[in-house]
Amino acid sequence: MHSYLITGGSYENRKEKERDLCLHWNVQPYDMLQIGVEENKQSIGIEEIRVLAHTLSLSPRVSPVVVGIIDQAEKLTLEAQHALLKTLEEPPPKARIILETDNPSVLLPTISSRCQIIQNINTSLVSEDEKTNTLKTLQNFQGKKPGEIVRLVSQLFEKKEEGILFLNSVLIILHELLHTPPTKEQQDETIAWNSHHIRHMIRSGIRAQKLLSANVGYALVFDDFFQSILLYKG
């Protein structure tokens, strides 16, 4: 994992988490770039993200990795978020990205889904009930034949927008499952999934997002998504 989203708790708590990560990576100040809202501005624009992307593309000078930190990531403009997404999708191998925010809900779901979420308090981008219900939905497709999958998909979503929201939640939940133990109730829904399977599901979900953004029919996209995760043999 190359990207991290720190949320929850106080600003001081989040900055402490940033310092802990940088200490863990043994990063020196020469190989760190922090961006935020500049003086006399209200937001973080695309130019700052371009500078960040360029810095992350360079080889580290004295550290194992180069680190880019986005302070108050909720201040990113929509244009800046789309620019950042390109770097998150294909980060340089020796780069790490940290986003700090007290309001992750304003970020694009595709940004959150590509980050390891580090929370200082028991908060989440999705509720516990939504997590449990989403996991039950995924598990309901287990063991189904292709024709049954098509039927279940048609029953699951009436509109493409509903499918997009479901997929965003799936990606966030799967990322959290990789790094935080599931609750006792959730364990029953994920008993057959190891970390390799979860990562495969995440990759399948990201592919489905790209197809949806390219206006491929959502029924076909989700048929492919569920078949992919059910046929996984890794």
SULZI-V184058 format. One record per backbone hydrogen bond with DSSP energy under -1.0 kcal/mol. CO is the residue of the C=O (numbers start at 1). NH is the residue of the N-H. If there is no record, write none. Layout:
# SULZI-V184058
CO;NH
CO;NH
This chain:
# SULZI-V184058
2;97
3;116
4;99
5;118
6;101
7;120
10;14
11;15
12;16
13;17
14;18
15;19
16;20
17;21
18;22
19;23
20;24
21;25
22;27
28;31
29;32
31;67
33;69
35;71
38;41
44;77
45;49
46;50
47;51
48;52
49;53
50;54
51;55
52;56
53;57
55;58
66;96
67;33
68;98
69;35
70;100
72;75
73;76
75;44
77;81
78;82
79;83
80;84
81;85
84;88
85;89
86;90
92;95
94;66
96;68
97;4
98;70
99;6
100;73
103;106
104;107
108;111
108;112
109;113
111;114
112;115
116;5
118;7
121;123
127;131
128;132
129;133
130;134
131;135
132;136
133;137
134;138
135;139
136;140
138;141
139;142
141;144
145;149
146;150
147;151
148;152
149;153
150;154
151;155
152;156
153;157
159;163
160;164
161;165
162;166
163;167
164;168
165;169
166;170
167;171
168;172
169;173
170;174
171;175
172;176
173;177
174;178
176;180
183;187
186;189
190;193
194;198
195;199
196;200
197;201
198;202
199;203
200;204
201;205
202;206
203;207
204;208
205;209
206;210
207;211
208;212
209;213
210;214
211;216
212;215
217;221
218;222
219;223
220;224
221;225
222;226
223;227
224;228
225;229
226;230
227;231
